[in-house]
Amino acid sequence: MEVAIVGRIGYDLYSEEPNVPLPEVRRFSRYLGGSSANMAVGLSRLGAKVGIVGAVGTDRLSDFLISFLDRENVNTAHVQRVAGYLPSLCLTEVSPPDRFPQVFYRHEAVDTKLDIAAPALDFISGCRMFITNGTSLCASPSRESTYFALERAHRAGCRVVFDVDFRAMSWPSAAEAGLAVRLALPFVDVLIGNQLELNLVAGHDDLDRSTAALRERVSMLVSKLGEQGTRVWQRAESVFLPPYSVDVVSTIGAGDGFASGFLYALLADKPVVDCLHYGNAAAAIVVSRLSCSEAMPTLDEVETILAAQRKQVAGD
């Protein structure tokens, strides 16, 4: 296996009524969700061999989530089934181009009940890349399981990727979330976050100060700057790329799409600027579609957009 991912496998409901406020929506479509699960699907569709470690319930909705991952060729052998708890639920309004409010139901969500076992740790240590995120640290026993996984992956020489993935409703405070991620940094090679998240982790309110502090802690810092683009720091050197221009259907899942494309290219040992192009192309496709998991592109789709982008740049 090339990639192991620890984290949230959730259930998403997207409005089927564009531009209708969420309290008034009557019709929804269901999808697999959760940042970790979305990235697992995204990487698998691009051609990576991926396995996910997590926890779901014994209910019928959890059956759907596992079935979806299996159909996407994501290895689910280390997904625990925990009786008495349910997957987190997210409802999303769809009002393009810039209104996508969400409501999360995460009280005692089953993903926080992950109690990692020795076989899963062995599985992780045998992969080339290990990915997890901040939401996995929000409660016990998932928090301790994630730290164990990070330590084991680091010791085994995996390339360790941490996506901050801050979800305020999962934490008593932003400060506690920032501290939990800081404690993970000694095991992390690649840190991914937006401006708010990087400030939260660094404990500053200025992005330049946060970037300077975090560059000293990780070998690669991926700073997502929203509409401005993305900058990747490798110690003192940086590479910047603006986003691709597309018609937006939904911005939900753009970060997971970007991470999937970027990390796929990183796994293939491509130069950082190429990794950014793969990330931007994947994100552009995701925002042009509805949903996160089912919007993830194939490698052919990503490389078609890349070719079009190069042609456009050459023409300019």
N, C-alpha and C positions, 0 to 999 in steps of 0.2 A: 504494500500500500504506500502511496506517495504522501497523502495528507490525512492527518487526524484532526478532527474538530471537536471541541468540548463546548456544549452550550445549549441554548434554548431552542426547543422545537415547539412552536405555538400554532394557534388556530386563528386565521384571519377572516373577517367578513368585510367585503368591499361593497359600497353602495352601487347599485345598478341604476341610480337616478342622478345623473350629472346635475350639479349646481343646485341640488336640494339640500337644505341644512340637515345635518345629521339627526336632530331630534324628530324630523319629519319624514325620514326615509323609511319606506315600507319593504323594499326588496334589496336583498344582498346576495352576493355570490361568495362561496367559501373557498379558501385556499390554505395551503400550508404556509406558515409564517415563522417568525423568529429569525434574528440576524444570523445565528450559527447555521440553522437549517437552510436559509436562503443561500448562504455562501457555499454550503455543501452541494446544493443543486447547481449553483452557478459554476463551480469548479468542475463538477462532473460533466455538465453539458459541454464544457470547453475541452474535455478529454482527460482530465486528471483522475487518478484513482483515489477515491475519497471514502473515508469512514467517519461516522459521527458517534460520539459518546454523549449520552444524555439520559433523561428520564421522561417518560410519558405515563399516562394512566392506563387503566384496564378497561376504559370506556370505549364506546364505538367511535367517537371522534378521534381518539388516539389510534384506533385501528386504521382510520383513514390516513393519518399522518405517517404512520409506518409504511403503509401500502404505497403512498406517494413517493416516499424516499426510496423504497425498493424499486419502483418503476423507473426512477431516475438513476439507477445503478449506484446509489449511495449505500455503503455497507452499514447495516443497522444491528450487527451482531452484538454490539456493546451498548445498546439502548435498553435501559431498565424499564420494566413495567411495574409501577408502584400503585397498589390498590388504595382507594380512598381519597385520591387527589386528581385534579383535572389539569389539562394544559391551559396556559394563559390564553386569553381571548382579546383580540383587538378589532374594533369596529372603526372603519374609515369612511369619511365623507369624501366624495370626488367632485371637486369644483375647480377644474383647471382654469388658468395655468398655475395658480399659486395658493389655492386654499384646499388643504387636505387634513383638516382636524381629525384627531383620533381619540378614542376612549379605550383605555386598557383595563382589563380585569385580571389582576395578578395576586389576589389574596391567597396565600398558601399555594401558589402555583406549583405544579408537580416538578417543573425543571429545577426548582430550588431543593428538591429532595434527592438529588443525585448523590449517591454514596459510592464513590468509585472503588472498584475492586482490582485485585492484582492482575487478572487477565486484561482488563482495559488499560492499565498502566503499561503492561508489556506491549500491547498493541500500539500505544502511542509512541513508545520508545523505539519501535521498529520503523517509524515513518520518517520521511525526509523533512517534512514541515508539520509543525503543530500550531493550530490556531485556536484562540479562545477570546472571550470578551468580558467587559466589565460587569454586565448583568449577571454573569455566572458567579460573581463574588458578593451578590447582594444579600445572601442569607445562608445559614447552615442547614444541611451539611454540604450543599453545593460549593460554598466558599472554600472549605477545607479541601474538598475533592479537587477543585480547580488549582489551588496552590500545590497540592501533591502532583498533579499532572504537569504543571509548569516546571516544577523542580525535576521531575523524572525526564521530561523532554529535554530540558537544558543539559542535564547530566549525560544524556544519550547522544548529544551533539545535533539534535534536530534544530532546524531554523525555527525559532519561536516567534510567532506573530500575535500581537495583542491589539484588538480593536476596542477602543474605550467604550463605545456603545452606551452612553449615559442615558438612562431612563429614570427621570425624577421620581416617578411613582413607585419605583422599586427600592428606594432608599429613604431612611429617616432624614438625611440631609445631603447636600452636594459635597460638603466637607468630608463626610464619612466615605462617600464614593471615591473621592480623590485620594484619600489615605489608603483605601483598599487597593487601588491600582498602583500607587507608589510602592507598596510592599511587594508587588509582583515584578517591578522593573528589573531587579537583579537577574531575573531569568529570561528577560525579553530581548530579542534582537531587533524586531520591527514593531514600532508603535504607530498605530493609525488613529487619528482623531480630527475632529473639526476644531474651530477656534475656541468655542466654549469648553470642549472636552480637554483640550491641551492646557488651557488655563486652570481648569479644575484639577488636573493631575499635578501640574507644577506648583499649584498653590499661589498663583499670581493672577492679576487682573489685566495684564498687558501681554499680548501675544509674542512680542519680540523677546521679552524677558522669559516667558514660558518656553519658547523655542530654544533659547540659549541654554536654559537649565536642562531641558530634556535631551538635547543633542549630546550632552555629557553623560547621559545615562543609558542611551541605546545606540546601537550602531547605525540604525536607519530610522528616521522620523518622517512619517507621511502626514503632512499638514493639509487638510482639506479646507479650502478657502471659499467654498460656496460658488457663487456666480463668477468669482475671479479666477478660479482654477485650483490647481493642486501643486504644492511644492514638496519635494522630497529632499531631505537633508541626510548626507552621509558625513558625519562630523562637520568639517568646515566648509564642505562643498555642497551646492544645492542645484537642483534641476526643477524648472517650473514649466507647467503646461496649462494653457487656458482650456476651458471645457469645450466640447463640440456643441455646435448649434443645432438644435432639433425642436420640433413642435412637441410641447409637453402634454402628456395625458395625465400622468401622476408622478410626483417626485418621490413617493414612498418607495423605498428599495433602491434608490440611486446609489447610496453608499455601499450597500451589499453588492450591487452590480459592479461598481468601481473596484471594490476589494477583490472580487472574484477574478476580474480581468487582470488587474495589477499583479495579484499573487500567482495566477497561472503563468504569466510571463516571467515573474521572478523565479518560479520553480524551474522554468526552462532556461534559466541563466541568461536572459536577455538583458541588454543595457537598460539602465533606469529610465531613460527617455522612452524607450520602446514599451517598458512596463506601464508607464503613464499613458501611452497611446492605447494600449490594450484596455486599461482601466477606463479611460474616457469613452472608448468605443462601446464597451459593455454597458456603462452607465447611460449613455445616450440611447441605446436600444431599450433599456429598462424603463426610462422615463417616457418613452414613446408608446408604452403599453400599460395596461392595467394589471395590478397585482405585483408581488415581489417574486415569489418562487417561479410561477409559470411565465413570467416575463423574462427570465434569464436567457441570454442568447446562446446559440451554438458557436463553435469556433468559426465555421464558414460565415456566419452572419457578422461576427466581429471583424474578420479579415476583409469582408466586403466593404464595411464602413471604413476600415483603415485605408484600403486602396482608394476609395472615393476621396478621403481626406487628403491623402498624398497628392492625388491628381489636382484637387482644388488648390492646394498650396503651391504646386508647381505652376499652375495656370496664373496665380497671382504674381 
